[in-house]
């Protein structure tokens, strides 16, 4: 379970970075749209999707990372019992 938690936290951090990138792009797109179109455009949608990405992507990536980490750790434990696992030599 510890490998799954570490994987989930790492994926959540990546989701936060990707969410910030999406927020910047959608805010820039909203600014460009507002500058080129007249009144009544849907310029508020870009920032809403950007803020949603900052919240939604880390949660989504974290859950996916937790599940993938748990599956990977379980498969490692299964196959290491069959073939012997890893061997480290420290000098």
C-alpha positions in Angstrom: 0.0 0.0 0.0 2.9 2.4 0.6 4.0 2.1 -3.1 0.4 3.0 -4.1 0.3 6.0 -1.8 3.7 7.3 -3.2 2.5 6.7 -6.7 -0.8 8.6 -6.0 1.0 11.6 -4.5 3.5 11.8 -7.5 0.6 11.6 -10.0 -1.3 14.2 -8.1 1.7 16.5 -8.3 1.9 16.0 -12.0 -1.8 16.6 -12.3 -1.3 20.0 -10.5 1.4 20.9 -12.9 -0.8 19.9 -15.9 -3.8 21.8 -14.3 -1.7 25.0 -14.0 -0.7 24.7 -17.7 -4.3 24.1 -18.8 -5.4 27.1 -16.7 -2.8 29.3 -18.3 -3.7 28.3 -21.8 -7.4 28.6 -21.2 -7.0 32.0 -19.6 -4.8 33.2 -22.5 -7.4 31.9 -24.9 -10.2 33.7 -23.1 -8.2 36.9 -23.3 -7.6 36.5 -27.0 -11.2 35.7 -27.5 -12.4 38.7 -25.6 -10.0 41.0 -27.5 -11.2 39.8 -30.9 -15.0 39.4 -30.4 -17.7 41.9 -29.5 -20.0 42.0 -26.4 -21.9 38.8 -25.5 -19.2 36.3 -26.3 -18.5 33.3 -24.1 -15.2 34.6 -22.7 -16.0 33.5 -19.2 -15.7 29.8 -20.1 -11.9 29.7 -20.4 -11.2 30.8 -16.9 -13.9 28.5 -15.5 -12.3 25.5 -17.3 -8.8 26.6 -16.1 -9.9 26.8 -12.5 -11.7 23.5 -12.9 -8.5 21.9 -14.3 -6.5 23.1 -11.3 -8.9 21.3 -9.0 -10.0 18.3 -11.1 -6.7 17.2 -12.7 -4.7 16.6 -9.5 -7.6 14.6 -8.0 -8.1 12.5 -11.2 -4.3 11.9 -11.6 -4.0 11.1 -7.9 -6.7 8.5 -8.0 -5.3 7.0 -11.2 -1.8 6.9 -9.7 -3.0 5.3 -6.5 -4.8 2.5 -8.5 -1.9 2.0 -10.9 0.6 1.9 -8.0 -1.5 -0.7 -6.2 -1.8 -2.8 -9.3 1.9 -2.5 -10.1 3.0 -3.3 -6.5 0.7 -6.4 -6.5 2.0 -7.6 -9.8 5.6 -7.1 -8.6 4.9 -9.1 -5.5 3.3 -11.8 -7.6 6.1 -12.1 -10.1 9.0 -11.6 -7.7 7.8 -14.7 -5.8 7.9 -16.6 -9.1 11.3 -15.4 -10.5 13.2 -14.1 -7.4 12.8 -10.3 -7.3 15.6 -7.8 -7.3 19.1 -8.2 -5.9 21.1 -5.2 -4.9 24.9 -5.2 -4.1 26.0 -2.3 -1.9 29.7 -1.5 -1.6 
